Amino acid sequence: MATERFTVLSKDGVEISVQKAGSGPALLLIHGALLNGSLSWGAVLPKLAEHFTVYAMDRRGRAPSGDAKQYSISNEADDIAAVVDAIGGPVVVLAHSYGALATLENLGRLQAVSHLILYEPPVTLTPSDPAIVANLERALEANDREEIVMTFLRDQIRVPLDRIEMMKSSPIWPIVLQIAPTLPRESRAVNTYRHSAGSLANYTSRTTVLLGSETVGLLREAALFLRASIPNCQLVILEGQGHGAMLDAPDFFAA
């Protein structure tokens, strides 16, 4: 599969790297926390590229994209809008987890999006424990990247310990450690960000929310909240899947 990369300049001057492959209608893939574009979408990108011109962006803080000293989820929303503008024309956006939350931050700038697909964005409806972010930031100050990732997985997104141990012995672990400094700020954004139903009621583009049948708790509540809050929003259940179907069942997810 032939691919190419290009760079888009965001509103604050940060360079956002985008991988392009395939042919057909434009499809922008936006990854979540912990991963980058290649890790998140690598297994499904070749299959999607058979039907779409696929654009997989690396969010800020993940090489080869740049970063800035100041951070807010609004910066991420600006990045997404800049990439959508650079693609031009109608764009289907498929955004996962934190990437989907950042997409929701600036729906008003996404007029070129013909279909918005949100896979389990972590829209927080109830207060979160502030100690989690405090622990993440202490680990960041100590430059203890493994502790950052462990705290994020164990406490922020509550991954079972046996699965964390499997991740530690996998080839992706060194890449995850490189990404680790982005986790405290993104966790703070998730834990303090609030969406109201009123802020979503004016969005009129076609919208689909993806929800794994095995997903429980806050992510399930968030998906149901979005389905009820965005006009004409469709909820699609991914049977047998959780929060990472593109990794765990790439053929199923692509189909």
N, C-alpha and C positions, 0 to 999 in steps of 0.2 A: 504494500500500500504506500503510495507516494504521499509524503506530507511536506508541508512548508511552515515556516514560522514568520510572523510579523509582529510588530510592536505598535501599541496604541498608547498615546499620551493622555493620561487622566487629567482631571481638572486641576489637581495640585502639583502636576508635573511628574508624577510617578509613572514609569514605563510599565505597561502591562503586556506580557508576552502571550501570544495566541497561536495555537497550533491549528493548521487548516488541512483538511483531507476530504476526499470524495467529491461527488457532484450531485446536483439536485437542489431542492429548496434549502435555505439556510437554517441550520440548527446550532444554537449556541449552548454549550455545556458548561455549567458553573458548579465547581466542586464545593464540598463542605470543609469543616475544620479537620485537622490532623493530616489530611492528604493534600496532594497537588493534582493538577489536571491529569498527568500521566497515570498516577496510581489509581485515582478514582475511576477514570473512564477507559483505561487502557484495554480492558477485556472486551468492552462493547463498542469502542470506537470503530474498528474495522467493519463490524456488522452494520452499524449505523451509516458509515460512509458509503455503503452500497446503495443507499437511498437518499442521502442528504449531502450537502456540502457542510461538513461538520467543523465547527470552531470550538476548540477546547481551551479556555483561558486558564492561566495560572494566576490565582488571586495574589494580591500584594503580600510580600513577605515570603514568597516561594520563588526561588530562582527558576528561570531567568528573569522573572518579573522583579521590579524594584520594590522599594519600601520608603516610608517616611518616619520621622521621629514622632510626629503627632498622629494619633489614630482615632477614628470613630467609625461606626458602621455607615455613616453618611459618606465617608471616603470610599468605602466598598461599593455603595450604591452608585457613586459617581464613576467608578471604574467600569461597572457593568453598563451604565448608560453610554460611556465613551466607546466601549466595544460594540454595542448595538448600533450606535451611530456610524462607526467605521465599517461595519458589515453593510449597512444600507438596505433599503427595501424591507419586505416582510421577513421577520425572523421568528422562528419557534425557539423559545427559551426553555431548557430543561435544567432546573437548579435543585441541588441536593442540600438538605440540612442547613448549615450556616449560610451557604451560598443562596439558598432559597429565602432565608430571613433577610439577607442583604438586598435581594431583589425586591422584596416587599417594601423596603424602606423608601423606594423612590418610584412607585408605579406611575406617577404622573409624567415621568420623562421617558417612558417606554412605549410611546405611541406606535413605533414600528414593529412591536411584538404582536404577531398574529395569533399566537397560542402560547400561553404561559403554563408550564408544567412544573409543579412544586412537589418535591419528594420530601415529605416529613420535615418541614421547617420547624425549628425549636421555638415557636411562639410561646413565651412563658406567660401563663395565665395566673399563676400564684407566686408569691415571694419565694426566693431561693435563699439558701444558707450562705450568708456573706463570708463565712469562714473558708469556703472552697476557693473563692477568688483570692482571698488573703494568703492562703497556703500556696497557691500557684504563683503569686507575685513574690513571695519569699523565696521560692525555689528559683525564680527567674533572677532575682537579685544575687543569688549564690551561684548562678550559671550552672545549676544542677539540672541538666536537660532531662535526664532519666526520671528524676523526681517530678518534674513538670508533667511529663507524659503519663507517669503512673497516677498522679493525682487527678489529672484530667480524665483518664480512662476509668479509674476506680470510683471517684467521687462525683465528677461532673456529669458523665454520661453513663456511669454505673455498668461498665462492662464486667462480666464475671471474671474472677481471678484466673480460672483455668484458661480462658480465652486470651487474657493479657499475657500469660506465660507463653502461649503459642505464638503470639505476635512478637514477643521478645526474641524468639528463636528463628523468626522468619527473615527473609531478605529485605523486607520493607522497613525493618526497625531502624537501621541507620538513617534512612530518609526521614522517617518520623521524628527522629532526634534533631535533624536539621531544621524541621518545621516547628519544633517545640516552642521557641520564643513567641510565636503568634498565638499560642493557646490561652495564656492568661487574659490578654486583651479581648479575645473573641468570647471567652467565657464570661467576662464582665459584661460585654454587650448583650449576650443572651440573657444573663440573670437580671439585668436592669431594664431591658427593653420591653415596652408595653405597646401592643396594638389594640385599638378599639374597633369594634364592629363598624362604627361610623366612618372611620378612616378608610375602610375597604369597600364601602357600599357604592362608591362612584366608579369603581373599576369595571369597564365594560368589555374588555377583550376576553376571548375564549380562555377559560382557565380550568385546569385539571389538577386535582390534588391526588398524589399517589400515597397510599398507606399500606404497609405490610400487614398481613393478617396476624403475624406474630408480634407486632409492635403493641406495647401496652403503655399505660401511664401518661406522662405529660405529652409525648409526641402524638399519641392517639387523640388526646383531648384537643391538641392544637389543630390537627387535621380536620376534626369535626367542627371546630370553631371556624376555620377558614371556609369550609364547605357551606356553612350557614351564613357567613358574613359577606362573601363575594357573590354578586349576582350571577345566577346561572352557572355556578361552579359545579363541576362534575367530580365525584369521588370515585377513584378506581382502587380496588383492593388487590394487592399483589399476593396471591394465595401462597402460603407456605414460606413467606419471606418476612424479613425484619427491616432494619434500617439500611442494609447494604446489599440490596438485590443485584446491583450492577457488578458487584464483586463476587457474591455467592452463587448467583445463577445468571451469568451474562447472556446466555442464549435466550432464556425466558424473558429477561429484562428487555433485551433488544427487540424481541418479537412484540 
